């Protein structure tokens, strides 16, 4: 069968019309695919940066070169170098995750400049000798993500510093993993370290002070982090900062009504933000040299953990200092100088909604601080609620002092604090100090402290209570009674 001439012309015209339309459709689909990939890559990088890429400066720029994508984050707030930016390169895997092959920061830059009338501007800068960044990131959280960042030979400068001042770091590293659960919530684990700190600062008279630190390590974890709430929280914090007004001399400072409203909104964002978090910081090998002497601390440790489960909140903290040595302290006083201190505090069983109501009321205009304090103490009346010192330990010479304490709500809306202390080796410490003629001025205090305690199985025990402005030790009040009748005319 032959087609008519008219039909052939119609088919040919249709081909001519449809070919450009199909080409436009294909191009539109390609452009959309590239846009989706660019957004996916930025979402992947936000896993590590916490979504702070845009906060660093202008909107990131994403370009494609074959299978490789390039991200450039302009940093307009840097004074030098001109057109400075963070540059990154990545390729997308078949799983949808991104393999980040490189990230580079400006090797040398000036961070900020401040100026005051009649004074030269002040700038702070840095140099980075070595840098390496690698990561595999899945923005959908369908597979685990990991990253490793290493910077080395870092130096910070300040134009207002005295001649000879400097701050250097041998290395700075940050490694971590990110996982997700079936609800789309995020769990993070990270370890950061900064090794070989060295700082020298001179006074206006040219007297130097040196501080060095062998290492700093920070471990952190977050469970059940809601990424959407994090975004809202960042926007809310930015709005609060934007509405910050400079202080007016002679007028009380405080949040404006608009800021109070934003803070109340932030409290709602915190509801369900995460289920648990922890952070642990440890400092190793701190050495200080000043004109008055030197000092060393072998280790300092700080840890905090919090949980929010079943509408209740718990927070624990640990502080520890060990291997303290201060050669400038006279040998006669060495036995009473602590060489190790450890403190653990805890708040648990606090009703989350009750705490939120309290914080909302605190943000209201004209909030009564006395009533708020009473409401805060009332939270401890809930079954299972507790706040206090879980453990206290101090070692000095032959002395080992241990203790614990807790906050106790009282019926009148105030609170009492009970502290139990036990000292082992107190008599041995007193004997050492008593043998030093130069340390006799502390003997009356040591005798008084021992006299206030009670002997128990070779130790000395103090049960101390603070309530209604009265302090008692082992049941005996000490100091004046603030509630006792006063003689006429006496304030």
PyMOL commands that set and color helices and strands:
alter all, ss='L'
color gray80, all
select helices_A, chain A and resi 5-49+53-56+227-242+257-270+331-336+352-362+369-381+426-434+437-452
alter helices_A, ss='H'
color red, helices_A
select strands_A, chain A and resi 61-65+68-74+85-92+98-104+108-114+122-137+145-158+166-180+186-202+208-225+276-290+293-309+312-325+340-351+386-396+399-409+415-424+454-456+459-467+470-473+476-478
alter strands_A, ss='S'
color yellow, strands_A
deselect
rebuild
show_as cartoon
